[in-house]
Amino acid sequence: SNDEMPFSFAGKNAKGADLDKMAEAERRLEAGEDRDAVRRSTGWHKGADGKMRFEVDDSGAKIKNMSFFMGEGEASGKLSKVLDHPELFRAYPELADVDAQIFVAPNMEVSRGSFSPSENRLRVSARSKEEALSSLLHEVQHSMQRKEGFAKGGSPDAFSPLNVSETRISEINREL
């Protein structure tokens, strides 16, 4: 459900990103300040990939213009036509023009989603409108990751802060 991940992560390339707050967060983190305190006061945090990011609230996001027939639903067109998410489109206006196809069928075995950068297209198949929204936001996050150069990943857990020092990460990389 959408409660599992109420945020997408945006970065410095987002329109309206507060770069002064980002710089302040970077300075404070460099000085060794507590990550959570810095995140609470600036809204910015450093991902496991070392890139700075902030949260875009997904809690109000909704799928719109979905038509149902005999229990199955479909919505297609530009992302801005099928996804109600003003905050996302303010941060990344170009996402409004991504082609989106959403299909809902309760008897489907598993929910699936894909994002094709070359075709500028998102596809989602899910068992319910809620699962479709969750998958859609997950795929949109992949698009944002590309724009920001964030580490690519498959799940929100991939972006939780790691308790590994930068020095240790460098050592591991050298060993590889």
C-alpha positions in Angstrom: 0.0 0.0 0.0 1.0 3.6 -0.3 1.6 3.8 3.5 4.8 1.8 3.1 6.6 4.6 1.2 5.0 8.0 1.7 8.0 9.7 0.1 10.0 9.8 -3.1 13.5 11.1 -3.0 14.4 14.2 -5.1 17.8 15.8 -5.5 19.5 19.0 -6.5 18.2 18.9 -10.1 14.6 19.2 -8.9 13.0 22.5 -9.8 12.7 24.6 -6.6 15.2 22.4 -4.7 16.6 24.5 -1.8 20.3 24.4 -2.6 21.2 26.7 0.3 19.6 24.2 2.7 21.4 21.4 0.8 24.8 23.2 1.2 24.0 23.8 4.9 23.2 20.1 5.4 26.5 19.1 3.6 28.5 21.5 5.8 26.9 20.2 9.0 27.3 16.6 8.1 31.0 17.2 7.2 31.4 18.7 10.7 30.1 15.5 12.1 26.6 16.6 13.2 23.9 14.0 13.8 22.4 12.9 10.5 18.8 12.8 11.9 19.1 16.3 13.4 20.5 17.7 10.1 17.7 16.0 8.1 15.0 17.3 10.5 16.2 20.9 10.3 17.2 21.1 6.7 15.0 18.5 5.0 18.2 17.1 3.2 20.1 13.9 3.9 22.9 12.0 2.2 22.0 8.7 0.6 24.1 5.6 0.7 25.4 6.6 -2.7 26.8 9.8 -1.2 24.4 12.1 -3.1 22.2 14.6 -1.3 18.4 14.2 -1.4 15.2 15.4 0.1 11.7 14.0 0.3 8.8 14.6 -1.9 5.6 13.7 0.0 3.7 11.0 -1.9 0.9 10.6 0.7 -1.6 12.6 -1.4 -0.8 11.0 -4.7 -3.7 9.3 -6.5 -4.4 7.5 -9.8 -7.0 9.4 -11.8 -8.9 8.9 -15.0 -9.0 5.1 -14.6 -11.9 3.4 -16.3 -13.2 0.0 -15.0 -15.0 -2.7 -17.0 -16.0 -6.0 -15.5 -13.7 -5.5 -12.5 -10.6 -4.6 -14.6 -9.2 -1.1 -14.8 -7.1 0.8 -17.2 -5.6 4.3 -17.5 -3.2 5.5 -20.1 -1.9 8.7 -21.5 0.6 11.3 -20.2 1.6 10.7 -16.6 0.0 14.0 -15.6 -3.3 12.7 -17.0 -3.2 9.4 -14.9 -1.4 10.6 -11.7 -2.6 13.3 -9.4 0.7 14.5 -7.7 1.2 18.3 -8.0 4.3 18.3 -5.8 6.1 15.7 -8.0 5.3 17.6 -11.2 6.4 20.9 -9.6 9.8 19.3 -8.8 10.2 17.5 -12.1 7.9 19.1 -14.7 9.2 16.9 -17.5 7.7 13.8 -15.8 4.3 15.1 -16.8 5.0 14.1 -20.4 6.1 10.5 -19.7 3.7 8.0 -21.4 2.0 5.9 -18.8 0.0 2.7 -19.0 -1.7 1.3 -15.9 -3.7 -1.9 -15.9 -5.6 -3.3 -12.9 -6.9 -6.9 -12.8 -7.7 -8.6 -9.4 -6.8 -12.1 -10.7 -3.3 -11.1 -11.7 -0.6 -13.2 -10.0 1.8 -10.4 -9.2 2.1 -6.6 -9.6 4.7 -5.5 -12.1 6.1 -2.2 -13.2 8.7 -1.0 -15.7 10.2 2.3 -16.7 11.8 2.7 -20.1 14.0 5.8 -20.4 14.6 5.3 -24.1 10.8 5.2 -24.8 10.0 7.6 -22.0 7.3 5.2 -20.8 6.1 3.7 -17.6 4.0 0.6 -17.5 2.3 -0.9 -14.4 0.1 -4.0 -14.0 -1.4 -4.6 -10.6 -4.1 -6.4 -8.7 -5.7 -3.3 -7.2 -5.6 0.5 -7.7 -3.6 0.8 -4.4 -1.0 -1.6 -5.7 -0.9 0.1 -9.0 -0.2 3.5 -7.3 2.6 1.9 -5.2 4.2 0.4 -8.3 3.7 3.6 -10.3 5.4 5.7 -7.6 8.2 3.1 -7.5 8.8 3.4 -11.2 8.6 7.2 -11.1 11.4 7.0 -8.4 13.6 5.2 -11.0 13.1 8.0 -13.4 14.0 10.5 -10.6 17.1 8.4 -9.8 18.2 8.7 -13.4 17.8 12.5 -13.5 19.7 12.8 -10.2 22.4 10.2 -10.8 21.3 8.4 -7.6 22.3 4.8 -7.2 19.8 2.6 -9.0 18.0 0.2 -6.8 14.9 -2.0 -6.5 13.5 -1.2 -3.1 13.2 1.7 -0.6 15.5 -0.3 1.7 18.4 0.3 -0.8 18.3 4.0 0.2 18.4 3.7 4.0 21.5 5.2 5.6 24.2 2.6 6.1 26.3 2.3 9.2 29.5 2.1 7.2 32.1 4.8 7.2 33.2 6.5 4.0 36.7 5.3 4.8 35.5 1.7 5.0 33.6 2.0 1.7 36.8 3.3 0.0 38.8 0.4 1.5 36.2 -2.1 0.2 36.2 -0.5 -3.2 40.0 -0.7 -3.4 39.8 -4.4 -2.5 37.4 -4.9 -5.4 
